[in-house]
């Protein structure tokens, strides 16, 4: 069929118009997180609500449904660009047309206000400040789930936004399989970690030197700073605004350089995906990430499989010592051991690899209980603290060490957290097959040459956009759907670094 078919061209034009609006909204969101003056908040909430309503109206216009139907009736070759775009447009149109525009606008308005309430609540470690905002957001999430439809739990409908076609029961089974194995690994890891002092890496790390070192690492990974930048914020994130503008953020601790370093490597992994998407398809599904579980695989792969490896520290140790002379007293092997030390801790983004997934399982279970009204919002801190004690044997003393530590719920992102563990599983599986496919990969990583890995990811993942579903992409790339065993093998290898 001719790709110049008028209804398809109309869909492309509409998608590109929406991309212009969405990219402007993304820039406003970045500004709010990094440098917006406090008194700008009320009007920013109205701006964000307006942009959300605008794109919703553009896409849910009945004429868009007509164009999609006409294209479906005419037919495109099964593996063509047009067929992939059309599949995803149909899925998105069917979901979005079920939501009233007033709900879309009010949800964005409340999330914009809730984000600042969360920042203040986190600063004061007072959940009560955030509680009414969370109650409003949860109710709107339930309304959206009702409009979208679900079989047993509203969580199913929300999960679909972030990880399409992933059944909730499948996730529960996966996490139930992970939990006992993780508990065993934690016991093994904490025993081995006793030989590594808690404070081995603590020192004096001026922020400007951390910034310079992080920049050098991110550039070596392949992040293009002519099309991106790094800023400081409360919660690290990556914001892909358009093909020439990708914003990373991190936060700094002057006594521990690893917090900002691994924050940057994590977000740069996301950024490499954004910069690797086909720019010619920007605004269409083919120019978009396939799912957050795949997006997260990129950040976790660079942060953990590259950045926490023995090969990384053999290469980067002398450079790190140039920025941080205090590290000269430590051998690369000692730094690697310290970074991979298994120690249950309160903060998810600072958790070691072995305990990390328990942080996700906790949030996954609490989200479902909140949405299904089994857990009143007022009881969230106590429920969090009790389950955290059971899982990781730590007593949470402050809300900002517990249920206030993550920004996600203030953004209404219920159903997002499971994608972090899916990202871990996908990352381990992808790096396993990248090594199998490229005999020079290990040698390149040891020499600090990341081009072999990046080229493989560009070809297999980034350039594919949404040509395939997440499941089909993993099968096409590795021959298997997402599996648990590769991640478990990686965690065991990590423990062996401290043997």
C-alpha positions as semicolon CSV with decimal commas, in nm:
position;residue;x (nm);y (nm);z (nm)
1;X;0,000;0,000;0,000
2;X;0,116;0,354;-0,075
3;X;0,254;0,526;0,240
4;X;0,132;0,854;0,090
5;X;-0,223;0,739;0,163
6;X;-0,391;1,060;0,285
7;X;-0,535;0,931;0,617
8;X;-0,189;0,805;0,715
9;X;-0,030;1,138;0,624
10;X;-0,294;1,310;0,836
11;X;-0,204;1,086;1,131
12;X;0,163;1,173;1,089
13;X;0,084;1,543;1,084
14;X;-0,131;1,516;1,394
15;X;0,136;1,314;1,577
16;X;0,402;1,573;1,497
17;X;0,178;1,855;1,612
18;X;0,126;1,673;1,941
19;X;0,501;1,622;1,972
20;X;0,555;1,997;1,953
21;X;0,308;2,054;2,235
22;X;0,438;1,765;2,446
23;X;0,800;1,877;2,412
24;X;0,705;2,225;2,534
25;X;0,528;2,068;2,832
26;X;0,835;1,852;2,902
27;X;1,050;2,164;2,910
28;X;0,813;2,327;3,159
29;X;0,831;2,012;3,371
30;X;1,212;2,017;3,369
31;X;1,206;2,385;3,466
32;X;0,977;2,308;3,760
33;X;1,213;2,039;3,886
34;X;1,532;2,243;3,853
35;X;1,498;2,620;3,871
36;X;1,137;2,743;3,878
37;X;1,075;3,014;4,144
38;X;0,827;2,900;4,412
39;X;0,566;3,165;4,335
40;X;0,536;3,036;3,978
41;X;0,370;2,713;4,095
42;X;-0,003;2,804;4,072
43;X;0,028;2,930;3,715
44;X;0,256;2,641;3,620
45;X;-0,018;2,401;3,733
46;X;-0,260;2,577;3,495
47;X;-0,004;2,564;3,212
48;X;0,053;2,192;3,257
49;X;-0,321;2,124;3,276
50;X;-0,373;2,323;2,956
51;X;-0,102;2,135;2,764
52;X;-0,241;1,799;2,879
53;X;-0,591;1,893;2,771
54;X;-0,462;2,031;2,441
55;X;-0,284;1,710;2,336
56;X;-0,572;1,499;2,463
57;X;-0,818;1,689;2,242
58;X;-0,584;1,671;1,944
59;X;-0,559;1,294;1,966
60;X;-0,913;1,205;2,071
61;X;-1,075;1,411;1,796
62;X;-1,317;1,169;1,622
63;X;-1,147;1,240;1,290
64;X;-0,833;1,070;1,427
65;X;-1,036;0,756;1,489
66;X;-1,166;0,778;1,131
67;X;-0,812;0,805;0,993
68;X;-0,699;0,503;1,198
69;X;-0,996;0,298;1,079
70;X;-0,939;0,391;0,714
71;X;-0,574;0,283;0,741
72;X;-0,675;-0,044;0,907
73;X;-0,924;-0,116;0,631
74;X;-0,672;-0,047;0,357
75;X;-0,397;-0,250;0,525
76;X;-0,020;-0,209;0,545
77;X;0,247;-0,481;0,511
78;X;0,276;-0,653;0,852
79;X;0,634;-0,546;0,929
80;X;0,624;-0,200;0,774
81;X;0,684;0,130;0,953
82;X;0,322;0,219;0,888
83;X;0,187;-0,101;1,045
84;X;0,392;-0,051;1,361
85;X;0,276;0,310;1,400
86;X;-0,082;0,215;1,330
87;X;-0,081;-0,064;1,590
88;X;0,035;0,176;1,860
89;X;-0,192;0,460;1,753
90;X;-0,490;0,227;1,777
91;X;-0,392;0,113;2,125
92;X;-0,337;0,472;2,246
93;X;-0,652;0,605;2,081
94;X;-0,871;0,337;2,236
95;X;-0,733;0,420;2,581
96;X;-0,734;0,796;2,558
97;X;-1,084;0,829;2,414
98;X;-1,216;0,662;2,728
99;X;-1,087;0,947;2,946
100;X;-1,287;1,271;2,982
101;X;-1,072;1,571;2,900
102;X;-1,172;1,736;3,229
103;X;-1,022;1,441;3,419
104;X;-0,699;1,459;3,214
105;X;-0,660;1,829;3,286
106;X;-0,745;1,806;3,655
107;X;-0,510;1,512;3,703
108;X;-0,219;1,708;3,556
109;X;-0,312;2,014;3,762
110;X;-0,320;1,817;4,086
111;X;0,006;1,635;4,008
112;X;0,182;1,966;3,944
113;X;0,067;2,095;4,284
114;X;0,136;1,762;4,455
115;X;0,495;1,758;4,337
116;X;0,578;2,073;4,535
117;X;0,383;1,948;4,837
118;X;0,592;1,630;4,822
119;X;0,917;1,831;4,810
120;X;0,814;2,023;5,123
121;X;0,687;1,711;5,299
122;X;1,011;1,533;5,221
123;X;1,216;1,831;5,343
124;X;1,029;1,836;5,674
125;X;0,985;1,457;5,686
126;X;0,615;1,509;5,751
127;X;0,383;1,279;5,556
128;X;0,079;1,475;5,674
129;X;0,173;1,759;5,435
130;X;0,156;1,528;5,134
131;X;-0,134;1,310;5,249
132;X;-0,430;1,514;5,106
133;X;-0,256;1,542;4,770
134;X;-0,194;1,169;4,759
135;X;-0,558;1,099;4,845
136;X;-0,673;1,318;4,554
137;X;-0,429;1,159;4,310
138;X;-0,528;0,807;4,411
139;X;-0,895;0,884;4,359
140;X;-0,824;1,021;4,012
141;X;-0,610;0,715;3,932
142;X;-0,906;0,495;4,029
143;X;-1,133;0,702;3,804
144;X;-0,895;0,661;3,510
145;X;-0,869;0,288;3,574
146;X;-1,250;0,269;3,579
147;X;-1,271;0,444;3,241
148;X;-0,998;0,225;3,094
149;X;-1,150;-0,093;3,235
150;X;-0,996;-0,386;3,417
151;X;-1,083;-0,739;3,525
152;X;-0,989;-0,763;3,893
153;X;-0,775;-0,470;4,004
154;X;-0,745;-0,105;3,897
155;X;-0,372;-0,165;3,906
156;X;-0,404;-0,365;3,583
157;X;-0,525;-0,058;3,393
158;X;-0,252;0,168;3,534
159;X;0,026;-0,083;3,470
160;X;-0,077;-0,086;3,104
161;X;0,038;0,278;3,072
162;X;0,398;0,186;3,153
163;X;0,437;-0,179;3,058
164;X;0,177;-0,265;2,791
165;X;0,044;-0,620;2,769
166;X;0,210;-0,732;3,093
167;X;-0,047;-0,920;3,303
168;X;-0,056;-0,831;3,672
169;X;-0,064;-1,199;3,769
170;X;0,253;-1,255;3,567
171;X;0,428;-0,981;3,763
172;X;0,309;-1,122;4,094
173;X;0,443;-1,464;3,999
174;X;0,776;-1,314;3,896
175;X;0,812;-1,117;4,219
176;X;0,708;-1,416;4,431
177;X;0,983;-1,613;4,259
178;X;1,238;-1,338;4,320
179;X;1,169;-1,268;4,686
180;X;1,298;-1,588;4,856
181;X;1,606;-1,600;4,633
182;X;1,686;-1,238;4,713
183;X;1,653;-1,303;5,086
184;X;1,904;-1,588;5,056
185;X;2,145;-1,373;4,856
186;X;2,117;-1,090;5,109
187;X;2,210;-1,326;5,391
188;X;2,506;-1,451;5,191
189;X;2,606;-1,100;5,086
190;X;2,593;-0,941;5,431
191;X;2,819;-1,217;5,564
192;X;3,077;-1,150;5,294
193;X;3,048;-0,772;5,333
194;X;3,176;-0,774;5,690
195;X;3,534;-0,756;5,568
196;X;3,465;-0,423;5,392
197;X;3,432;-0,121;5,626
198;X;3,111;0,083;5,600
199;X;3,303;0,408;5,567
200;X;3,570;0,295;5,320
201;X;3,465;0,542;5,049
202;X;3,362;0,831;5,274
203;X;3,578;1,139;5,223
204;X;3,589;1,493;5,093
205;X;3,447;1,517;4,741
206;X;3,382;1,879;4,632
207;X;3,075;1,909;4,413
208;X;3,257;2,080;4,127
209;X;3,502;1,787;4,106
210;X;3,217;1,538;4,113
211;X;3,054;1,729;3,828
212;X;3,373;1,721;3,620
213;X;3,430;1,348;3,681
214;X;3,065;1,260;3,607
215;X;3,081;1,460;3,285
216;X;3,390;1,269;3,171
217;X;3,225;0,934;3,247
218;X;2,899;1,023;3,071
219;X;3,090;1,144;2,763
220;X;3,287;0,818;2,755
221;X;2,958;0,627;2,766
222;X;2,857;0,812;2,450
223;X;2,614;1,074;2,583
224;X;2,612;1,374;2,348
225;X;2,639;1,697;2,549
226;X;2,571;1,904;2,240
227;X;2,223;1,755;2,266
228;X;2,194;1,736;2,644
229;X;2,301;1,862;2,986
230;X;2,319;1,769;3,356
231;X;2,154;1,970;3,634
232;X;2,086;1,930;4,005
233;X;1,750;1,836;4,153
234;X;1,583;1,667;4,450
235;X;1,523;1,340;4,267
236;X;1,741;1,234;3,970
237;X;1,565;1,195;3,635
238;X;1,609;1,203;3,258
239;X;1,383;1,414;3,040
240;X;1,395;1,355;2,666
241;X;1,246;1,677;2,529
242;X;1,327;1,630;2,160
243;X;1,599;1,461;1,951
244;X;1,841;1,749;2,015
245;X;1,759;1,812;2,380
246;X;1,789;1,551;2,654
247;X;1,813;1,673;3,016
248;X;1,975;1,467;3,294
249;X;1,976;1,551;3,664
250;X;2,146;1,414;3,974
251;X;2,206;1,510;4,339
252;X;2,529;1,543;4,532
253;X;2,675;1,430;4,864
254;X;3,013;1,588;4,940
255;X;3,113;1,293;5,156
256;X;3,018;1,024;4,901
257;X;3,089;1,077;4,532
258;X;2,921;0,751;4,430
259;X;2,569;0,889;4,481
260;X;2,604;1,144;4,202
261;X;2,825;0,922;3,985
262;X;2,578;0,634;3,971
263;X;2,288;0,877;3,947
264;X;2,449;1,022;3,635
265;X;2,537;0,682;3,487
266;X;2,180;0,566;3,548
267;X;2,021;0,874;3,391
268;X;2,278;0,881;3,107
269;X;2,170;0,525;3,028
270;X;1,818;0,659;2,984
271;X;1,961;0,951;2,787
272;X;2,150;0,725;2,547
273;X;1,821;0,552;2,468
274;X;1,652;0,888;2,406
275;X;1,940;1,007;2,187
276;X;1,944;0,675;2,001
277;X;1,578;0,675;1,901
278;X;1,535;0,745;1,527
279;X;1,503;1,124;1,503
280;X;1,326;1,100;1,168
281;X;1,036;0,931;1,346
282;X;1,016;1,173;1,640
283;X;0,660;1,216;1,760
284;X;0,544;0,880;1,623
285;X;0,556;0,540;1,795
286;X;0,860;0,443;1,588
287;X;1,044;0,735;1,749
288;X;0,939;0,641;2,103
289;X;1,062;0,395;2,365
290;X;0,879;0,063;2,364
291;X;0,813;0,042;2,740
292;X;0,954;0,161;3,070
293;X;1,082;-0,190;3,148
294;X;1,299;-0,161;2,836
295;X;1,389;0,202;2,911
296;X;1,493;0,105;3,263
297;X;1,702;-0,181;3,128
298;X;1,925;0,077;2,961
299;X;1,986;0,277;3,279
300;X;2,039;-0,031;3,497
301;X;2,272;-0,187;3,240
302;X;2,504;0,115;3,232
303;X;2,483;0,185;3,604
304;X;2,530;-0,171;3,729
305;X;2,674;-0,399;3,463
306;X;2,921;-0,137;3,342
307;X;2,967;0,113;3,625
308;X;2,987;-0,127;3,919
309;X;3,209;-0,380;3,744
310;X;3,571;-0,461;3,827
311;X;3,661;-0,366;3,468
312;X;3,518;-0,017;3,515
313;X;3,726;0,057;3,824
314;X;4,047;-0,084;3,678
315;X;4,006;0,166;3,393
316;X;3,868;0,466;3,584
317;X;4,067;0,441;3,908
318;X;4,357;0,669;3,800
319;X;4,114;0,924;3,654
320;X;3,904;0,922;3,970
321;X;4,220;0,973;4,177
322;X;4,301;1,280;3,971
323;X;3,971;1,434;4,078
324;X;3,963;1,280;4,427
325;X;4,320;1,231;4,560
326;X;4,189;1,056;4,871
327;X;4,110;0,750;4,656
328;X;4,481;0,690;4,594
329;X;4,497;0,494;4,919
330;X;4,253;0,238;4,775
331;X;4,315;-0,020;4,506
332;X;4,056;-0,058;4,226
333;X;3,953;-0,392;4,376
334;X;3,878;-0,228;4,711
335;X;3,656;0,034;4,546
336;X;3,474;-0,237;4,350
337;X;3,414;-0,434;4,668
338;X;3,289;-0,127;4,854
339;X;3,051;-0,030;4,576
340;X;2,908;-0,381;4,559
341;X;2,889;-0,428;4,935
342;X;2,554;-0,579;5,033
343;X;2,400;-0,375;5,309
344;X;2,027;-0,320;5,362
345;X;1,958;0,053;5,352
346;X;1,663;0,291;5,351
347;X;1,690;0,476;5,019
348;X;1,600;0,292;4,698
349;X;1,821;0,491;4,461
350;X;2,122;0,426;4,686
351;X;2,048;0,056;4,745
352;X;2,297;-0,212;4,649
353;X;2,205;-0,442;4,361
354;X;2,103;-0,738;4,577
355;X;1,861;-0,551;4,805
356;X;1,727;-0,316;4,534
357;X;1,446;-0,537;4,407
358;X;1,299;-0,576;4,756
359;X;1,252;-0,198;4,757
360;X;1,050;-0,239;4,436
361;X;0,844;-0,531;4,564
362;X;0,751;-0,326;4,871
363;X;0,622;-0,038;4,659
364;X;0,446;-0,274;4,417
365;X;0,248;-0,435;4,699
366;X;0,165;-0,107;4,874
367;X;0,046;0,053;4,549
368;X;-0,204;-0,225;4,494
369;X;-0,329;-0,202;4,852
370;X;-0,375;0,175;4,821
371;X;-0,557;0,158;4,488
372;X;-0,782;-0,124;4,603
373;X;-0,862;0,068;4,925
374;X;-0,726;-0,211;5,140
375;X;-0,480;0,040;5,287
376;X;-0,603;0,387;5,392
377;X;-0,364;0,664;5,289
378;X;-0,334;0,776;5,651
379;X;-0,186;0,437;5,739
380;X;0,072;0,434;5,459
381;X;0,373;0,537;5,675
382;X;0,307;0,271;5,939
383;X;0,239;0,004;5,676
384;X;0,556;0,098;5,490
385;X;0,764;0,090;5,808
386;X;0,627;-0,247;5,922
387;X;0,683;-0,415;5,585
388;X;1,027;-0,256;5,548
389;X;1,127;-0,397;5,885
390;X;1,002;-0,740;5,778
391;X;1,180;-0,730;5,440
392;X;1,511;-0,561;5,521
393;X;1,524;-0,571;5,902
394;X;1,558;-0,193;5,934
395;X;1,344;0,037;6,147
396;X;1,238;0,347;5,952
397;X;1,266;0,649;6,183
398;X;1,165;0,929;5,944
399;X;0,911;0,961;5,665
400;X;1,173;1,092;5,423
401;X;1,362;0,765;5,472
402;X;1,039;0,578;5,405
403;X;0,724;0,654;5,210
404;X;0,828;1,009;5,113
405;X;1,159;0,924;4,947
406;X;1,032;0,881;4,587
407;X;0,874;1,143;4,363
408;X;0,659;0,898;4,164
409;X;0,336;0,906;4,363
410;X;0,329;1,287;4,354
411;X;0,333;1,253;3,974
412;X;0,046;1,005;3,976
413;X;0,277;0,732;3,844
414;X;0,104;0,431;3,999
415;X;0,211;0,118;3,813
416;X;0,556;0,259;3,733
417;X;0,765;0,093;4,007
418;X;0,753;-0,267;3,875
419;X;0,932;-0,150;3,561
420;X;1,250;-0,101;3,765
421;X;1,274;-0,471;3,844
422;X;1,172;-0,558;3,489
423;X;1,456;-0,328;3,386
424;X;1,699;-0,524;3,603
425;X;1,585;-0,852;3,447
426;X;1,605;-0,714;3,094
427;X;1,944;-0,551;3,154
428;X;2,104;-0,876;3,271
429;X;1,955;-1,066;2,979
430;X;2,064;-0,806;2,723
431;X;2,425;-0,778;2,845
432;X;2,451;-1,158;2,847
433;X;2,357;-1,175;2,479
434;X;2,560;-0,866;2,389
435;X;2,868;-1,048;2,517
436;X;2,772;-1,359;2,324
437;X;2,722;-1,162;2,001
438;X;3,041;-0,953;2,026
439;X;3,370;-1,124;2,115
440;X;3,540;-0,783;2,151
441;X;3,295;-0,647;2,405
442;X;3,476;-0,764;2,720
443;X;3,808;-0,629;2,593
444;X;3,645;-0,297;2,505
445;X;3,483;-0,259;2,847
446;X;3,815;-0,333;3,016
447;X;3,978;-0,057;2,811
448;X;3,698;0,192;2,873
449;X;3,582;0,169;2,512
450;X;3,204;0,151;2,529
451;X;3,140;0,184;2,157
452;X;3,095;-0,191;2,104
453;X;2,821;-0,203;2,366
454;X;2,653;0,119;2,257
455;X;2,652;0,017;1,890
456;X;2,488;-0,316;1,982
457;X;2,222;-0,141;2,191
458;X;2,164;0,116;1,918
459;X;2,100;-0,157;1,661
460;X;1,902;-0,399;1,878
461;X;1,703;-0,165;2,103
462;X;1,727;0,210;2,041
463;X;1,667;0,226;1,666
464;X;1,370;-0,010;1,691
465;X;1,145;0,240;1,872
466;X;0,806;0,073;1,908
467;X;0,842;-0,143;1,599
468;X;0,788;-0,444;1,827
469;X;0,619;-0,490;2,161
470;X;0,853;-0,516;2,461
471;X;0,808;-0,894;2,475
472;X;0,868;-0,938;2,102
473;X;1,172;-0,708;2,116
474;X;1,333;-0,920;2,389
475;X;1,258;-1,238;2,193
476;X;1,396;-1,090;1,871
477;X;1,712;-0,967;2,047
478;X;1,786;-1,257;2,282
479;X;1,567;-1,543;2,161
480;X;1,375;-1,543;2,490
481;X;1,107;-1,338;2,664
482;X;1,223;-1,168;2,984
483;X;1,370;-1,426;3,223
484;X;1,474;-1,420;3,590
485;X;1,783;-1,640;3,575
486;X;2,018;-1,391;3,405
487;X;1,963;-1,134;3,680
488;X;2,011;-1,397;3,949
489;X;2,337;-1,509;3,788
490;X;2,455;-1,147;3,774
491;X;2,377;-1,093;4,143
492;X;2,570;-1,406;4,233
493;X;2,867;-1,280;4,031
494;X;2,842;-0,949;4,219
495;X;2,853;-1,132;4,552
496;X;3,161;-1,322;4,435
497;X;3,349;-0,990;4,408
498;X;3,342;-0,985;4,788
499;X;3,429;-1,351;4,835
